[in-house]
């Protein structure tokens, strides 16, 4: 439900800016290990993941991201990266890509600068909220616990896990099965570009691996994920997204200018708007705190509404999230309109053209008056989302509540 960072009539490639900013700071953790067989021959990992992660001054590597749809490569991007784990600092220089408009991405941990390809222009994005690096260290630790590679820190049931995030230019996060939970299994030790790595597989308990699967290869020395492969199927389209780090150096050095923007005398700088989002537990509370009319979608009885959101700033909007045992659906409305030039598919909603987007999440979107509506889901089909979209329709009179 993340909104784009522009008001009305923005172009589609500008919609990725805020999403890229949020995902770019998601660096995954590393840690100590000690070789030794666990039960059944499984290795045992010891040490504090976060402490080892923080001990790395800088990490350098080549990062390659490939997206395949039904076995055919649809995009490939190669970046030369320098990271300062634990700080959110990153420098990514584009080496090869047919689609990425930014040839340089730099973050000092609190601000992201996107250097636009073939133009002397930089987009500056303040990064709001807490850094995700600590959460990522905890995420890797929980993954190791659930794979029976390291002991649980606390008594009780093993910690919950979720897939590691994809990288920025892939436009979204891996699909989730909201309340089903994930099964985690250690499948062996493999070599990734000459480095030994634990291969760990993550699958939703309620779905087969043919529908969704993520495999993470975690470096046995530093516990840094060297490779992630996420595969899912929606409406007969199988997508596989693979990110691989090669030529990795965990003892790299970075001078102070590494994480500063390259702004020359003829370079223009534009600061992107970053909307603020408030979460409400009840739809009524959302409706009482916004002048926008909140959508009233019709969903099957198995779905339960979990929360509602209000976005303020140049982009204003509202959103609702629903889950059942195996799937998730969100409905959002924002004060901008645009029309994609090459959607994956077109449908009709209340007499209006609606565009279908297939990716890590499936979505149906349409314009209504001054607003863009989107119904997004995981674990559902296009037809199911279109049915929900048609229950929302286009309530153009009035666009705002009478409050």
C-alpha positions as CSV (number, residue, x, y, z in Angstrom):
1,X,0.0,0.0,0.0
2,X,3.0,2.3,-0.2
3,X,2.0,5.5,-2.1
4,X,4.2,7.0,-4.8
5,X,6.1,10.2,-3.9
6,X,4.3,12.6,-6.3
7,X,0.8,14.2,-6.4
8,X,-1.5,14.1,-9.4
9,X,-0.5,12.8,-12.8
10,X,2.9,11.4,-12.0
11,X,4.7,9.1,-14.5
12,X,5.0,5.4,-13.7
13,X,8.8,5.4,-13.4
14,X,8.6,8.1,-10.7
15,X,6.4,5.8,-8.6
16,X,9.4,3.6,-7.6
17,X,11.3,6.4,-5.7
18,X,9.8,6.1,-2.2
19,X,9.6,2.3,-2.5
20,X,13.3,2.2,-3.5
21,X,14.2,4.5,-0.6
22,X,12.5,2.2,1.9
23,X,14.0,-1.0,0.5
24,X,17.5,0.3,-0.2
25,X,18.2,0.7,3.5
26,X,17.3,-3.0,4.1
27,X,20.9,-4.5,4.5
28,X,21.0,-8.0,5.9
29,X,23.1,-9.1,8.8
30,X,26.3,-11.1,9.3
31,X,27.8,-13.0,12.2
32,X,30.2,-15.5,13.8
33,X,30.1,-19.2,13.2
34,X,31.9,-22.2,14.6
35,X,32.0,-25.5,12.7
36,X,30.6,-28.5,14.4
37,X,28.0,-31.0,13.7
38,X,24.5,-30.5,15.3
39,X,21.9,-33.2,15.6
40,X,21.6,-35.3,12.5
41,X,24.8,-33.8,11.0
42,X,23.4,-30.2,10.8
43,X,26.2,-27.6,11.4
44,X,26.1,-25.5,14.6
45,X,26.4,-21.7,14.3
46,X,27.5,-19.8,17.5
47,X,28.1,-16.1,18.2
48,X,26.2,-12.9,18.2
49,X,25.0,-12.0,14.7
50,X,24.6,-8.2,15.4
51,X,28.0,-7.8,17.1
52,X,29.8,-9.4,14.2
53,X,27.7,-7.4,11.7
54,X,28.7,-4.2,13.4
55,X,32.4,-5.2,13.4
56,X,32.6,-4.9,9.6
57,X,34.0,-1.5,8.5
58,X,32.9,-1.9,4.9
59,X,31.8,-4.6,2.5
60,X,32.4,-4.5,-1.3
61,X,30.9,-6.8,-3.9
62,X,29.3,-7.1,-7.3
63,X,25.5,-7.5,-7.0
64,X,23.6,-9.1,-9.9
65,X,19.8,-9.3,-10.0
66,X,17.9,-11.3,-12.5
67,X,14.2,-11.6,-13.0
68,X,12.8,-14.5,-15.1
69,X,9.1,-15.0,-16.1
70,X,8.2,-18.4,-17.3
71,X,11.8,-19.3,-17.8
72,X,12.7,-16.2,-19.9
73,X,14.9,-13.4,-18.5
74,X,12.9,-10.2,-18.4
75,X,15.5,-8.0,-16.7
76,X,19.1,-8.1,-15.4
77,X,20.9,-5.5,-13.4
78,X,24.5,-5.4,-12.2
79,X,25.8,-3.0,-9.5
80,X,29.2,-2.5,-8.0
81,X,28.3,-2.0,-4.3
82,X,30.0,-0.7,-1.1
83,X,28.2,-1.1,2.2
84,X,28.9,-0.1,5.7
85,X,26.9,-2.6,7.7
86,X,25.1,-1.4,10.8
87,X,25.0,2.2,9.5
88,X,22.7,2.1,6.5
89,X,25.4,3.6,4.4
90,X,25.6,2.3,0.8
91,X,27.0,3.2,-2.6
92,X,25.7,1.3,-5.6
93,X,27.1,2.1,-9.1
94,X,25.2,0.7,-12.1
95,X,27.4,-1.5,-14.2
96,X,24.8,-3.1,-16.5
97,X,21.0,-2.7,-16.9
98,X,18.5,-2.2,-19.6
99,X,15.9,-0.5,-17.4
100,X,17.3,1.3,-14.3
101,X,17.3,5.1,-14.8
102,X,19.7,5.8,-11.9
103,X,23.4,5.1,-12.5
104,X,24.3,5.8,-8.9
105,X,22.5,5.4,-5.6
106,X,24.2,6.7,-2.4
107,X,22.9,6.7,1.1
108,X,24.6,8.0,4.3
109,X,22.0,6.2,6.5
110,X,19.6,9.2,6.8
111,X,19.4,10.5,3.2
112,X,19.3,8.7,-0.2
113,X,20.6,10.3,-3.4
114,X,19.6,9.0,-6.7
115,X,21.8,10.1,-9.6
116,X,19.7,10.0,-12.8
117,X,21.1,8.2,-15.8
118,X,22.3,10.4,-18.7
119,X,21.2,13.6,-16.9
120,X,22.9,16.0,-14.4
121,X,20.1,15.5,-11.9
122,X,20.0,14.1,-8.4
123,X,16.9,13.2,-6.4
124,X,17.3,13.6,-2.7
125,X,15.1,11.4,-0.4
126,X,15.2,11.8,3.4
127,X,14.9,8.4,4.9
128,X,12.3,8.5,7.7
129,X,11.8,6.0,10.5
130,X,14.3,3.7,12.2
131,X,17.0,2.0,10.3
132,X,16.1,-1.5,9.2
133,X,19.7,-2.9,9.7
134,X,19.1,-4.0,13.3
135,X,15.8,-5.7,12.3
136,X,17.7,-7.5,9.5
137,X,20.3,-8.8,12.0
138,X,17.4,-10.2,14.1
139,X,15.8,-11.6,11.0
140,X,18.9,-13.6,10.0
141,X,19.2,-14.8,13.6
142,X,15.6,-16.0,13.6
143,X,16.2,-17.7,10.2
144,X,19.2,-19.6,11.7
145,X,17.2,-20.6,14.7
146,X,14.3,-22.0,12.7
147,X,16.7,-23.9,10.4
148,X,18.2,-25.5,13.6
149,X,21.6,-24.0,12.9
150,X,21.8,-22.0,16.1
151,X,20.2,-22.3,19.5
152,X,17.1,-20.2,20.4
153,X,18.0,-17.3,22.7
154,X,14.9,-17.4,24.7
155,X,12.7,-20.1,26.1
156,X,9.5,-21.1,24.4
157,X,8.5,-21.7,20.8
158,X,10.9,-20.9,18.0
159,X,10.7,-17.3,16.7
160,X,8.5,-16.4,13.7
161,X,10.2,-15.8,10.4
162,X,9.4,-14.1,7.1
163,X,11.3,-14.0,3.8
164,X,14.2,-11.6,3.4
165,X,13.3,-8.5,1.3
166,X,14.1,-8.2,-2.4
167,X,16.3,-5.4,-3.7
168,X,15.0,-1.9,-4.8
169,X,14.5,-2.2,-8.5
170,X,12.3,-5.2,-8.3
171,X,9.3,-3.1,-7.3
172,X,7.9,-4.8,-4.3
173,X,8.4,-7.4,-1.6
174,X,8.1,-11.2,-1.8
175,X,4.5,-12.3,-1.6
176,X,3.3,-13.2,1.8
177,X,0.7,-15.7,3.2
178,X,-0.5,-13.5,6.0
179,X,-1.2,-15.8,8.9
180,X,-0.2,-19.2,7.6
181,X,3.4,-19.0,8.9
182,X,6.6,-20.3,7.2
183,X,8.4,-23.5,7.2
184,X,12.2,-23.2,7.3
185,X,14.7,-26.0,6.4
186,X,18.4,-26.3,6.1
187,X,19.1,-28.1,2.8
188,X,22.9,-28.2,2.8
189,X,26.1,-26.3,2.3
190,X,27.0,-25.0,-1.2
191,X,29.6,-22.8,-2.8
192,X,28.7,-19.3,-4.0
193,X,31.5,-17.7,-6.1
194,X,34.0,-19.8,-4.1
195,X,32.6,-19.0,-0.7
196,X,30.9,-21.7,1.4
197,X,27.3,-20.9,2.3
198,X,24.4,-22.5,4.2
199,X,21.4,-23.1,1.9
200,X,18.1,-22.4,3.8
201,X,14.7,-22.8,2.2
202,X,11.6,-20.8,3.3
203,X,8.1,-21.9,2.2
204,X,4.6,-21.0,3.4
205,X,3.0,-23.8,5.5
206,X,-0.3,-23.5,3.7
207,X,1.1,-23.5,0.1
208,X,3.2,-25.9,-1.9
209,X,6.7,-24.9,-3.0
210,X,5.4,-24.7,-6.5
211,X,3.4,-21.6,-5.5
212,X,6.0,-19.8,-3.5
213,X,9.6,-20.5,-2.3
214,X,12.6,-18.5,-1.2
215,X,16.1,-20.0,-0.8
216,X,18.8,-18.0,1.0
217,X,22.5,-18.9,0.8
218,X,24.2,-17.6,4.0
219,X,27.9,-17.2,4.1
220,X,29.3,-19.7,6.7
221,X,32.0,-17.3,8.0
222,X,30.1,-14.0,8.2
223,X,26.5,-15.1,8.0
224,X,25.8,-12.6,5.3
225,X,23.3,-13.8,2.7
226,X,25.3,-14.1,-0.5
227,X,22.4,-15.1,-2.6
228,X,18.5,-15.0,-2.5
229,X,16.2,-16.7,-4.9
230,X,12.5,-16.1,-4.7
231,X,10.0,-17.9,-6.9
232,X,6.2,-17.6,-7.1
233,X,3.4,-18.2,-9.4
234,X,0.4,-16.0,-10.1
235,X,-2.3,-16.7,-12.8
236,X,0.0,-19.2,-14.5
237,X,3.0,-16.8,-14.7
238,X,6.0,-18.2,-12.8
239,X,8.4,-15.4,-11.7
240,X,11.9,-16.1,-10.3
241,X,13.9,-13.3,-8.8
242,X,17.6,-14.0,-8.0
243,X,20.1,-11.6,-6.3
244,X,23.7,-12.8,-6.0
245,X,26.7,-11.1,-4.4
246,X,30.1,-12.1,-6.0
247,X,33.7,-10.9,-5.6
248,X,32.8,-10.2,-1.9
249,X,35.3,-8.6,0.4
250,X,34.4,-8.3,4.1
251,X,37.5,-6.3,5.0
252,X,37.1,-3.5,2.4
253,X,37.8,0.1,3.3
254,X,35.7,3.1,2.5
255,X,37.0,6.7,2.5
256,X,34.6,9.4,4.0
257,X,33.5,10.5,0.5
258,X,32.2,7.1,-0.4
259,X,28.8,7.8,1.1
260,X,28.4,11.4,-0.1
261,X,26.6,12.4,-3.3
262,X,28.5,13.3,-6.4
263,X,27.0,16.8,-7.1
264,X,28.9,18.9,-9.6
265,X,28.4,22.6,-10.4
266,X,25.9,21.9,-13.2
267,X,23.9,19.2,-11.3
268,X,20.4,20.0,-10.2
269,X,19.1,18.6,-6.9
270,X,15.4,17.8,-6.3
271,X,14.1,16.8,-2.9
272,X,11.4,14.1,-3.1
273,X,8.3,14.3,-0.9
274,X,8.0,11.6,1.7
275,X,4.4,11.2,2.9
276,X,3.6,10.2,6.5
277,X,1.3,7.3,7.3
278,X,-0.8,6.7,10.4
279,X,-2.2,3.3,11.3
280,X,-5.6,2.7,12.8
281,X,-7.0,-0.5,14.2
282,X,-10.6,0.3,13.0
283,X,-12.1,1.6,9.8
284,X,-14.3,3.9,11.8
285,X,-11.3,5.6,13.5
286,X,-9.8,6.1,10.0
287,X,-13.0,7.6,8.7
288,X,-13.2,10.0,11.7
289,X,-9.7,11.3,11.0
290,X,-9.7,11.9,7.3
291,X,-11.7,14.1,4.9
292,X,-11.5,11.4,2.2
293,X,-14.3,8.9,1.7
294,X,-13.0,5.5,2.8
295,X,-13.6,2.7,0.4
296,X,-16.1,0.0,1.4
297,X,-15.0,-3.2,-0.4
298,X,-16.9,-6.5,-0.2
299,X,-14.8,-9.5,0.6
300,X,-15.6,-13.2,1.3
301,X,-16.5,-14.0,5.0
302,X,-13.2,-15.7,5.6
303,X,-11.4,-12.3,5.4
304,X,-10.7,-10.2,8.5
305,X,-9.7,-6.5,8.4
306,X,-6.5,-6.1,10.4
307,X,-5.8,-2.4,10.1
308,X,-6.4,0.9,8.2
309,X,-4.0,3.6,7.2
310,X,-4.1,7.3,6.5
311,X,-1.4,9.0,4.4
312,X,-0.8,12.8,4.6
313,X,1.4,15.2,2.7
314,X,1.4,16.1,-1.0
315,X,0.1,12.6,-1.5
316,X,-3.0,12.0,0.5
317,X,-4.7,8.6,0.8
318,X,-6.4,5.9,2.8
319,X,-5.9,2.1,2.8
320,X,-7.4,-1.1,4.3
321,X,-5.8,-4.5,4.8
322,X,-7.6,-7.8,5.0
323,X,-6.3,-11.3,5.6
324,X,-7.5,-14.9,5.9
325,X,-5.6,-18.1,6.6
326,X,-3.7,-18.2,3.3
327,X,-4.0,-14.8,1.6
328,X,-3.9,-11.0,2.0
329,X,-5.8,-8.2,0.2
330,X,-5.3,-4.4,0.5
331,X,-7.4,-1.6,-0.9
332,X,-6.0,1.9,-1.3
333,X,-7.0,5.2,-2.6
334,X,-4.7,8.2,-3.3
335,X,-5.1,11.7,-4.7
336,X,-3.2,11.2,-7.9
337,X,-4.1,9.7,-11.3
338,X,-2.0,8.2,-14.0
339,X,-2.3,5.7,-16.8
340,X,0.4,3.0,-17.4
341,X,1.3,2.8,-21.1
342,X,2.1,-0.9,-21.1
343,X,0.2,-2.8,-18.4
344,X,0.3,-6.6,-18.1
345,X,-3.5,-6.8,-18.7
346,X,-6.6,-4.5,-18.8
347,X,-10.0,-5.1,-17.2
348,X,-13.1,-3.0,-16.6
349,X,-14.2,-1.6,-13.2
350,X,-17.4,0.4,-13.0
351,X,-17.1,1.3,-16.7
352,X,-13.5,2.4,-16.4
353,X,-10.3,0.9,-17.7
354,X,-8.4,-0.9,-14.9
355,X,-4.8,-2.1,-15.3
356,X,-3.4,-5.4,-14.0
357,X,0.2,-5.6,-12.7
358,X,1.8,-9.0,-12.1
359,X,4.9,-9.0,-9.9
360,X,5.9,-10.0,-6.3
361,X,2.3,-8.9,-5.6
362,X,-0.7,-8.8,-7.9
363,X,-2.7,-5.6,-8.3
364,X,-5.6,-4.0,-10.1
365,X,-5.7,-0.2,-10.4
366,X,-8.1,2.4,-11.9
367,X,-8.7,6.1,-12.0
368,X,-11.8,7.6,-10.5
369,X,-12.3,11.4,-10.5
370,X,-9.1,12.8,-8.9
371,X,-8.1,9.5,-7.3
372,X,-6.3,6.3,-8.1
373,X,-7.7,3.1,-6.5
374,X,-5.6,-0.1,-6.2
375,X,-6.6,-3.5,-5.0
376,X,-3.5,-5.6,-4.2
377,X,-3.2,-9.2,-3.1
378,X,-1.0,-12.2,-2.5
379,X,-2.4,-15.8,-2.6
380,X,-5.2,-14.6,-4.8
381,X,-6.1,-14.6,-8.5
382,X,-6.7,-11.6,-10.9
383,X,-10.4,-12.5,-11.0
384,X,-10.7,-12.4,-7.2
385,X,-9.0,-8.9,-7.1
386,X,-11.3,-7.7,-9.9
387,X,-14.3,-8.8,-8.0
388,X,-13.2,-6.8,-5.0
389,X,-12.3,-3.9,-7.2
390,X,-15.8,-3.9,-8.7
391,X,-17.4,-3.8,-5.2
392,X,-15.5,-0.6,-4.6
393,X,-16.3,0.9,-8.1
394,X,-16.1,4.6,-8.6
395,X,-17.9,6.6,-5.9
396,X,-17.4,10.0,-7.4
397,X,-20.2,11.9,-5.6
398,X,-19.0,13.1,-3.2
399,X,-15.3,12.4,-3.3
400,X,-14.9,13.7,0.3
401,X,-16.9,13.0,3.4
402,X,-19.2,15.6,4.9
403,X,-17.0,16.0,8.0
